[in-house]
């Protein structure tokens, strides 16, 4: 009762003013990471990872439209940035028309009977390029592939958007298993992508890159995430190497690599060109790597070379097995010179062919199989 009404009113006015001041404050800035990738055709980034400021309610399509525009990249789409957006193609005039497909993709295409048209016919990169098997642009949001278009997702502060070209089904993965039966390692590359975006946005980026350890770690990080055959451990190791280099840019010394890990690195470096003759070298490198502890394995920065060599060796072995059967069939007499004495040899050739795996049979031509059938019919 002793506090006057005027005093209470004055307090209320002050409270209202505080509220007005708080409402007038600028909203906190929000950023997402955006990258546009051509990893599946061996061409790295179309747009390197970048931090993009967003406003509340902006869709992935609207963000992509801004990023492409800021990089001078034309594109075509169906729908609109507001509804049913689908990215049909991006004009990639600076990129090569010829894809550098990794061996794992070429092998998969051969096994599945997927025809590859390389180089592509035009500078636009998009749906139906290189193959007619679901090639085109896809996207992941926080490592998941949404089951809706880009106009129907609204990224939040800290999210990671990766616009990714796929040449054939299975050459991309996601955390939510959107793609069935992928033939590449299922790697979460969001963390390293975000780190690269943060590094690319630093005002002192060029200064940092003058240090040998930072330059090497940066190139290693880009190489690791760009290699679709890289395992998660190798990507994580490359990311940590870049973080360590950024934190200690004045230290040109290489990190101390455990002797056991260095021995494996040397074994992998010695593999060289993959042939059937250096199978033992590849197996020795694999056995030595598997014998390392998880921590020691993190130091093996050329692990992707080993996995690529193993994939190439497997393809060569399948080819060799098929070639042996082809030679066995071709060594049989012609149908018009066949006698019943050749029956055992024809049957042996059939048994050898049937003993091949489905992957190995892909290397035996249709003409060779037809020739064997003709001989069997003649017998």
Backbone torsions as a table, in degrees:
resi	resn	phi	psi	omega
1	UNK	NA	-23.8	-177.6
2	UNK	-85.9	-8.4	175.9
3	UNK	-91.5	120.2	-173.3
4	UNK	-69.8	158.2	178.8
5	UNK	-63.4	-33.5	179.9
6	UNK	-64.8	-37.8	-179.6
7	UNK	-67.0	-43.0	177.8
8	UNK	-63.0	-41.4	178.6
9	UNK	-62.3	-41.2	179.0
10	UNK	-61.6	-39.8	178.5
11	UNK	-64.4	-42.3	180.0
12	UNK	-63.3	-38.7	178.7
13	UNK	-63.9	-39.3	177.8
14	UNK	-65.0	-41.4	178.4
15	UNK	-62.9	-41.3	178.3
16	UNK	-63.8	-37.6	-179.4
17	UNK	-67.5	-40.5	176.6
18	UNK	-59.1	-43.2	179.4
19	UNK	-62.4	-40.8	178.6
20	UNK	-62.5	-42.4	179.6
21	UNK	-64.1	-40.6	178.7
22	UNK	-65.3	-40.3	179.4
23	UNK	-66.5	-29.0	-176.9
24	UNK	-81.4	-13.2	-180.0
25	UNK	-62.7	143.0	179.4
26	UNK	-66.3	140.2	178.3
27	UNK	-65.9	152.7	178.5
28	UNK	-63.6	141.8	179.0
29	UNK	-71.1	143.5	179.1
30	UNK	-123.7	138.5	-177.8
31	UNK	-131.4	147.8	171.0
32	UNK	-125.0	158.5	174.6
33	UNK	-94.8	133.0	178.6
34	UNK	-128.5	133.9	174.3
35	UNK	-140.9	144.8	176.5
36	UNK	-120.2	119.1	-165.5
37	UNK	-117.5	142.6	173.8
38	UNK	-123.2	35.7	-173.8
39	UNK	-61.5	-36.0	-173.6
40	UNK	-68.5	-16.9	177.0
41	UNK	-112.2	16.0	173.8
42	UNK	68.8	29.8	-176.5
43	UNK	-120.1	18.9	173.3
44	UNK	63.9	-140.2	-177.1
45	UNK	-92.8	140.8	165.1
46	UNK	-85.0	-42.0	170.7
47	UNK	-130.7	118.3	-179.5
48	UNK	-64.8	156.9	-178.6
49	UNK	-53.5	134.5	-177.0
50	UNK	-144.6	147.1	173.7
51	UNK	-86.9	128.6	-176.4
52	UNK	-121.5	126.3	177.3
53	UNK	-74.3	136.6	-178.3
54	UNK	-125.1	162.3	173.6
55	UNK	-111.8	156.4	-177.4
56	UNK	-60.3	132.3	177.7
57	UNK	89.9	-4.3	178.4
58	UNK	-68.4	139.0	179.3
59	UNK	-89.7	164.2	175.9
60	UNK	-59.1	-38.4	179.6
61	UNK	-63.0	-42.3	179.3
62	UNK	-65.3	-39.2	178.3
63	UNK	-65.7	-45.0	178.6
64	UNK	-60.3	-42.7	179.3
65	UNK	-56.7	-42.9	179.9
66	UNK	-66.9	-44.2	-178.2
67	UNK	-62.8	-45.2	178.9
68	UNK	-63.1	-42.5	179.2
69	UNK	-62.7	-42.6	-179.9
70	UNK	-66.4	-23.3	179.1
71	UNK	-99.5	8.8	177.5
72	UNK	65.9	30.7	-177.9
73	UNK	-106.6	121.2	176.0
74	UNK	-81.7	153.8	178.7
75	UNK	-151.5	167.6	175.6
76	UNK	-130.0	152.5	-177.6
77	UNK	-152.5	164.8	167.4
78	UNK	-106.3	161.1	-174.2
79	UNK	70.3	-151.4	178.7
80	UNK	-145.3	171.6	178.8
81	UNK	-65.3	-14.8	-179.5
82	UNK	-97.5	-19.3	-175.0
83	UNK	-158.7	133.9	172.9
84	UNK	52.4	41.1	-177.4
85	UNK	-73.4	130.2	172.7
86	UNK	-135.3	125.8	-178.6
87	UNK	-81.7	110.3	-177.1
88	UNK	-81.3	-48.5	178.3
89	UNK	-159.5	161.8	172.8
90	UNK	-124.7	135.2	178.9
91	UNK	-76.9	113.1	-175.2
92	UNK	-114.7	70.6	-175.5
93	UNK	-68.4	-28.7	-178.3
94	UNK	-82.0	-16.2	-177.4
95	UNK	-86.5	162.8	178.5
96	UNK	-81.1	145.3	175.3
97	UNK	-75.8	-20.2	-177.7
98	UNK	-91.6	120.5	178.8
99	UNK	-80.9	148.9	173.8
100	UNK	-109.0	76.2	-176.2
101	UNK	-65.1	134.2	174.0
102	UNK	-66.9	155.9	-176.5
103	UNK	-57.3	-36.0	-177.5
104	UNK	-62.5	-33.9	179.0
105	UNK	-75.4	-40.5	178.5
106	UNK	-62.7	-41.3	179.3
107	UNK	-64.1	-43.9	179.5
108	UNK	-62.4	-43.3	-179.6
109	UNK	-61.7	-40.7	179.9
110	UNK	-66.3	-42.8	-179.6
111	UNK	-64.7	-36.4	-176.3
112	UNK	-93.3	0.4	-179.4
113	UNK	70.0	31.0	180.0
114	UNK	-88.6	122.1	179.3
115	UNK	-83.1	129.1	179.1
116	UNK	-106.4	127.8	175.3
117	UNK	-104.6	106.5	-174.1
118	UNK	-140.3	121.5	9.3
119	UNK	-77.6	164.7	174.4
120	UNK	-74.6	167.8	-168.3
121	UNK	-90.2	-15.8	-174.2
122	UNK	-143.4	166.9	-175.4
123	UNK	-74.5	-19.6	176.8
124	UNK	-72.5	141.5	178.9
125	UNK	-117.6	118.5	-177.4
126	UNK	-173.5	-149.2	-173.2
127	UNK	-61.3	140.0	177.6
128	UNK	71.7	6.1	176.3
129	UNK	-77.4	140.2	179.7
130	UNK	71.5	-42.8	176.4
131	UNK	-140.9	165.7	173.7
132	UNK	-103.6	17.5	-176.3
133	UNK	-106.3	73.8	173.0
134	UNK	62.6	34.5	173.6
135	UNK	-79.5	153.0	-179.7
136	UNK	148.7	-166.0	-177.1
137	UNK	-97.9	131.6	174.1
138	UNK	-125.3	173.4	177.5
139	UNK	-145.8	151.2	172.8
140	UNK	-119.6	143.1	176.0
141	UNK	-121.5	111.5	-175.0
142	UNK	55.4	45.1	175.2
143	UNK	72.0	0.7	175.2
144	UNK	-105.5	146.2	173.6
145	UNK	-95.4	105.9	-179.5
146	UNK	-62.5	150.7	177.6
147	UNK	-91.5	18.7	175.0
148	UNK	-128.7	164.0	-178.5
149	UNK	-72.6	171.8	-176.0
150	UNK	-65.7	-24.0	179.6
151	UNK	-76.6	-10.1	-175.9
152	UNK	-107.4	8.2	174.7
153	UNK	-119.0	140.4	-179.4
154	UNK	-120.4	96.5	-178.9
155	UNK	-61.7	151.2	179.0
156	UNK	-112.1	171.3	179.9
157	UNK	-54.9	129.5	178.4
158	UNK	91.4	-7.6	-178.9
159	UNK	-70.0	160.7	179.6
160	UNK	-121.7	121.8	179.0
161	UNK	-111.5	122.1	177.2
162	UNK	-121.6	114.8	176.3
163	UNK	-90.7	119.1	-165.8
164	UNK	-129.7	128.6	177.5
165	UNK	-82.9	133.2	175.6
166	UNK	-115.9	132.9	-179.6
167	UNK	-93.7	-26.7	179.3
168	UNK	-159.2	152.8	-177.7
169	UNK	-59.4	129.5	177.3
170	UNK	105.4	-8.3	-179.9
171	UNK	-89.8	2.2	173.4
172	UNK	-127.0	152.4	177.1
173	UNK	-130.4	167.5	175.6
174	UNK	-151.1	162.2	-178.9
175	UNK	-66.1	-29.0	-176.9
176	UNK	-94.1	10.1	175.7
177	UNK	63.5	33.8	-177.8
178	UNK	-62.5	-36.1	179.6
179	UNK	-93.1	124.2	179.0
180	UNK	-76.0	139.4	169.8
181	UNK	50.7	59.0	177.2
182	UNK	-68.2	151.4	179.3
183	UNK	-106.7	10.3	176.5
184	UNK	-118.9	159.6	178.5
185	UNK	-59.3	140.1	179.8
186	UNK	-85.6	95.0	-173.9
187	UNK	-110.5	132.9	172.4
188	UNK	-88.9	106.9	-176.9
189	UNK	-101.5	12.3	-176.0
190	UNK	-66.0	-42.3	-175.3
191	UNK	-64.1	-45.6	180.0
192	UNK	-69.3	-33.1	177.2
193	UNK	-65.1	-42.6	178.6
194	UNK	-64.8	-40.6	177.8
195	UNK	-61.9	-42.8	178.5
196	UNK	-63.5	-38.6	178.2
197	UNK	-64.1	-44.1	179.3
198	UNK	-63.0	-40.6	179.5
199	UNK	-67.2	-43.2	179.9
200	UNK	-62.9	-26.2	-178.8
201	UNK	-88.5	-3.6	-178.7
202	UNK	-72.9	139.4	177.4
203	UNK	-67.9	-26.1	-178.5
204	UNK	-99.0	21.9	-177.8
205	UNK	-57.6	-51.1	-176.5
206	UNK	-64.2	-36.1	177.5
207	UNK	-64.3	-42.5	179.4
208	UNK	-65.0	-37.3	-177.7
209	UNK	-69.6	-10.7	175.7
210	UNK	-72.3	-19.2	176.5
211	UNK	-82.4	132.9	-175.1
212	UNK	-61.5	-38.5	-176.6
213	UNK	-69.6	-34.0	178.5
214	UNK	-71.6	-44.6	179.3
215	UNK	-58.2	-46.4	-179.3
216	UNK	-64.9	-41.8	-179.0
217	UNK	-68.5	-37.6	178.6
218	UNK	-64.5	-47.1	179.0
219	UNK	-63.1	-37.2	178.7
220	UNK	-65.9	-38.3	179.0
221	UNK	-66.1	-44.5	178.9
222	UNK	-63.6	-42.0	-179.6
223	UNK	-64.1	-39.8	-177.1
224	UNK	-66.5	-48.0	-177.3
225	UNK	-72.7	-24.7	-179.1
226	UNK	-79.1	-16.8	-176.8
227	UNK	-91.6	109.1	-175.4
228	UNK	-72.2	-7.7	176.8
229	UNK	-93.1	-4.1	-176.5
230	UNK	-70.7	138.2	177.1
231	UNK	-83.5	164.4	-178.3
232	UNK	-59.2	-39.5	-178.0
233	UNK	-62.2	-38.3	-179.9
234	UNK	-69.9	-39.5	178.5
235	UNK	-65.7	-43.3	179.3
236	UNK	-63.7	-39.0	179.1
237	UNK	-64.9	-40.6	178.7
238	UNK	-65.4	-38.4	178.0
239	UNK	-63.9	-46.5	-179.4
240	UNK	-64.0	-36.5	178.5
241	UNK	-62.2	-40.2	178.7
242	UNK	-68.4	-41.3	178.3
243	UNK	-60.8	-44.3	-179.5
244	UNK	-63.4	-40.9	-178.8
245	UNK	-66.6	-41.0	178.9
246	UNK	-64.7	-37.5	-179.0
247	UNK	-71.9	-24.6	-178.0
248	UNK	-132.5	61.1	-175.4
249	UNK	-69.9	-18.3	-178.3
250	UNK	-85.1	-5.1	-177.6
251	UNK	-99.4	103.8	-178.0
252	UNK	-80.3	-5.3	-176.8
253	UNK	-72.3	143.1	175.4
254	UNK	-71.3	146.5	176.2
255	UNK	-61.1	147.1	-178.7
256	UNK	-71.2	110.7	-178.5
257	UNK	-90.7	129.1	177.3
258	UNK	-55.4	145.4	-178.3
259	UNK	-56.1	-41.2	-178.5
260	UNK	-62.1	-41.8	179.7
261	UNK	-68.4	-40.3	179.3
262	UNK	-63.0	-35.8	178.4
263	UNK	-63.0	-38.8	178.8
264	UNK	-69.8	-41.4	177.1
265	UNK	-56.6	-43.9	180.0
266	UNK	-64.9	-40.2	178.8
267	UNK	-62.4	-41.0	179.6
268	UNK	-67.2	-41.2	179.1
269	UNK	-62.0	-27.4	-177.4
270	UNK	-82.0	-6.5	-177.7
271	UNK	-62.2	-47.0	179.2
272	UNK	65.8	-149.5	179.0
273	UNK	-66.1	131.2	-175.4
274	UNK	-79.6	122.7	174.2
275	UNK	-136.8	170.8	176.7
276	UNK	-65.1	-26.1	-176.8
277	UNK	-71.3	-25.3	-179.1
278	UNK	-102.6	29.8	174.4
279	UNK	-57.7	-42.7	-178.1
280	UNK	-62.8	-36.9	179.6
281	UNK	-65.5	-40.4	179.5
282	UNK	-67.7	-44.1	179.5
283	UNK	-63.8	-38.0	178.9
284	UNK	-64.3	-40.9	178.9
285	UNK	-65.6	-41.1	179.1
286	UNK	-63.9	-47.0	-178.7
287	UNK	-62.5	-39.0	179.5
288	UNK	-67.8	-39.6	179.0
289	UNK	-65.1	-45.7	-178.7
290	UNK	-64.3	-23.5	-179.3
291	UNK	-80.2	-12.0	179.4
292	UNK	-75.1	157.6	171.1
293	UNK	-74.9	165.5	-179.8
294	UNK	-60.1	-39.0	179.2
295	UNK	-65.3	-43.0	179.2
296	UNK	-64.8	-37.3	179.2
297	UNK	-61.6	-30.4	-178.3
298	UNK	-64.2	-18.8	180.0
299	UNK	-86.8	-10.7	-177.3
300	UNK	-84.1	89.8	-173.3
301	UNK	-77.7	-13.9	179.2
302	UNK	-103.9	26.1	-178.3
303	UNK	-60.1	-33.9	-179.6
304	UNK	-62.6	-27.9	176.6
305	UNK	-64.8	-39.1	179.3
306	UNK	-66.2	-46.8	-178.7
307	UNK	-64.4	-37.5	177.5
308	UNK	-66.1	-39.0	178.7
309	UNK	-65.1	-39.4	178.7
310	UNK	-64.0	-41.5	179.3
311	UNK	-65.2	-40.8	-179.6
312	UNK	-68.9	-38.9	178.6
313	UNK	-63.3	-41.9	179.4
314	UNK	-60.9	-41.6	178.6
315	UNK	-64.4	-39.8	179.0
316	UNK	-65.7	-39.1	179.6
317	UNK	-66.2	-39.7	177.3
318	UNK	-64.9	-40.3	177.5
319	UNK	-63.2	-42.1	-178.4
320	UNK	-64.7	-41.9	178.8
321	UNK	-62.6	-41.2	179.4
322	UNK	-68.4	-39.0	-179.9
323	UNK	-63.1	-36.9	179.4
324	UNK	-63.7	-41.8	178.5
325	UNK	-67.9	-41.2	178.0
326	UNK	-59.1	-43.6	178.7
327	UNK	-64.2	-37.9	179.4
328	UNK	-64.4	-40.7	179.2
329	UNK	-69.8	-43.4	-178.2
330	UNK	-66.5	-22.2	-179.5
331	UNK	-79.5	-10.1	179.1
332	UNK	-71.9	154.7	178.8
333	UNK	-63.9	159.2	174.4
334	UNK	-65.6	158.8	-175.3
335	UNK	-58.3	-37.9	-177.2
336	UNK	-77.2	-10.4	178.3
337	UNK	-107.0	4.5	-175.1
338	UNK	-74.3	142.3	174.4
339	UNK	-129.1	170.7	179.6
340	UNK	-65.9	-20.3	176.9
341	UNK	-66.2	-19.0	-179.2
342	UNK	-89.5	-0.2	-175.7
343	UNK	-57.8	-44.4	-177.7
344	UNK	-63.2	-38.1	-179.4
345	UNK	-68.5	-38.2	178.6
346	UNK	-66.4	-43.3	179.2
347	UNK	-64.8	-36.4	178.1
348	UNK	-65.4	-38.1	178.5
349	UNK	-65.4	-40.7	177.9
350	UNK	-63.1	-45.1	179.5
351	UNK	-61.1	-38.6	179.5
352	UNK	-66.1	-40.1	179.5
353	UNK	-66.3	-44.4	-178.0
354	UNK	-68.3	-22.5	179.0
355	UNK	-76.1	-13.3	177.5
356	UNK	-69.6	151.8	172.3
357	UNK	-75.7	166.0	178.7
358	UNK	-60.1	-38.0	179.5
359	UNK	-64.7	-39.7	-179.5
360	UNK	-69.6	-35.6	-179.8
361	UNK	-63.2	-23.0	179.3
362	UNK	-62.6	-23.8	-177.7
363	UNK	-88.3	-8.0	176.7
364	UNK	-91.9	121.3	-173.8
365	UNK	-67.5	157.2	179.0
366	UNK	-63.3	-34.0	179.5
367	UNK	-64.0	-38.3	-179.8
368	UNK	-67.3	-42.2	178.9
369	UNK	-64.5	-40.4	179.0
370	UNK	-63.4	-39.8	178.7
371	UNK	-62.1	-39.8	178.4
372	UNK	-65.4	-42.2	179.7
373	UNK	-62.9	-38.2	178.6
374	UNK	-63.7	-40.2	177.7
375	UNK	-65.1	-40.6	178.8
376	UNK	-63.3	-41.2	178.1
377	UNK	-64.6	-36.2	179.5
378	UNK	-67.3	-40.6	176.6
379	UNK	-60.5	NA	NA
